[in-house]
Amino acid sequence: KTDFINFISDQEWKSIEPVSSWFGPSSFLMSSMSALFQLSMWIRHCHGYLTENVGIPVWGSYAVFALATLFSGLILGLVSGALETDWLV
């Protein structure tokens, strides 16, 4: 506590270089990192639910996530291809 008070009263904070806008808490990069972390926690929760509550074996849960990854990649690829060829527009 004393160090913090001295840091403020002695104005040592003026000598510190500001954080780049890329690494600020509200930047796109940090918001994306936060979203990825939240996604990983949600996947972990789903894995726990599938293995503990539903009774699916661990390899079965991994298979579910592998299929979900494949299908989401397929859908994103189709949407990306459709947007490139102006099929939807």
C-alpha positions as a Python dict, from the first residue, in 0.01 Angstrom:
ca = {
    (1, 'K'): (0, 0, 0),
    (2, 'T'): (279, 239, 88),
    (3, 'D'): (459, 169, -241),
    (4, 'F'): (144, 250, -436),
    (5, 'I'): (89, 576, -248),
    (6, 'N'): (452, 674, -309),
    (7, 'F'): (415, 581, -676),
    (8, 'I'): (125, 826, -708),
    (9, 'S'): (253, 1105, -484),
    (10, 'D'): (604, 1104, -638),
    (11, 'Q'): (444, 1100, -986),
    (12, 'E'): (649, 801, -1094),
    (13, 'W'): (362, 703, -1321),
    (14, 'K'): (465, 976, -1566),
    (15, 'S'): (783, 787, -1653),
    (16, 'I'): (594, 472, -1759),
    (17, 'E'): (530, 425, -2129),
    (18, 'P'): (161, 379, -2217),
    (19, 'V'): (36, 43, -2339),
    (20, 'S'): (-4, 11, -2713),
    (21, 'S'): (-362, 31, -2837),
    (22, 'W'): (-328, -326, -2967),
    (23, 'F'): (-285, -456, -2613),
    (24, 'G'): (-540, -235, -2441),
    (25, 'P'): (-825, -415, -2262),
    (26, 'S'): (-1088, -291, -2507),
    (27, 'S'): (-889, -358, -2826),
    (28, 'F'): (-1003, -603, -3092),
    (29, 'L'): (-710, -833, -3015),
    (30, 'M'): (-785, -860, -2644),
    (31, 'S'): (-1159, -894, -2704),
    (32, 'S'): (-1086, -1182, -2942),
    (33, 'M'): (-859, -1347, -2687),
    (34, 'S'): (-1132, -1314, -2425),
    (35, 'A'): (-1388, -1469, -2660),
    (36, 'L'): (-1156, -1763, -2733),
    (37, 'F'): (-1101, -1818, -2361),
    (38, 'Q'): (-1477, -1812, -2297),
    (39, 'L'): (-1527, -2058, -2584),
    (40, 'S'): (-1268, -2295, -2438),
    (41, 'M'): (-1440, -2279, -2097),
    (42, 'W'): (-1777, -2352, -2260),
    (43, 'I'): (-1630, -2651, -2446),
    (44, 'R'): (-1478, -2777, -2121),
    (45, 'H'): (-1818, -2743, -1951),
    (46, 'C'): (-1988, -2930, -2236),
    (47, 'H'): (-1727, -3206, -2221),
    (48, 'G'): (-1785, -3244, -1847),
    (49, 'Y'): (-2160, -3253, -1899),
    (50, 'L'): (-2136, -3515, -2173),
    (51, 'T'): (-1902, -3742, -1978),
    (52, 'E'): (-2046, -3701, -1627),
    (53, 'N'): (-2419, -3641, -1671),
    (54, 'V'): (-2499, -3808, -2002),
    (55, 'G'): (-2254, -4093, -1956),
    (56, 'I'): (-2077, -4071, -2291),
    (57, 'P'): (-1721, -4206, -2273),
    (58, 'V'): (-1437, -3958, -2313),
    (59, 'W'): (-1356, -4079, -2664),
    (60, 'G'): (-1723, -4030, -2756),
    (61, 'S'): (-1715, -3673, -2634),
    (62, 'Y'): (-1402, -3611, -2839),
    (63, 'A'): (-1577, -3760, -3142),
    (64, 'V'): (-1874, -3525, -3090),
    (65, 'F'): (-1643, -3223, -3080),
    (66, 'A'): (-1447, -3347, -3382),
    (67, 'L'): (-1767, -3383, -3585),
    (68, 'A'): (-1889, -3042, -3469),
    (69, 'T'): (-1556, -2892, -3579),
    (70, 'L'): (-1579, -3061, -3920),
    (71, 'F'): (-1938, -2952, -3980),
    (72, 'S'): (-1876, -2594, -3867),
    (73, 'G'): (-1573, -2579, -4100),
    (74, 'L'): (-1786, -2715, -4383),
    (75, 'I'): (-2057, -2455, -4323),
    (76, 'L'): (-1807, -2170, -4293),
    (77, 'G'): (-1636, -2287, -4612),
    (78, 'L'): (-1964, -2299, -4800),
    (79, 'V'): (-2065, -1954, -4678),
    (80, 'S'): (-1722, -1816, -4765),
    (81, 'G'): (-1736, -1969, -5112),
    (82, 'A'): (-2088, -1842, -5167),
    (83, 'L'): (-1987, -1490, -5069),
    (84, 'E'): (-1686, -1500, -5302),
    (85, 'T'): (-1898, -1595, -5602),
    (86, 'D'): (-2183, -1355, -5518),
    (87, 'W'): (-2414, -1656, -5496),
    (88, 'L'): (-2607, -1514, -5201),
    (89, 'V'): (-2612, -1155, -5321),
}
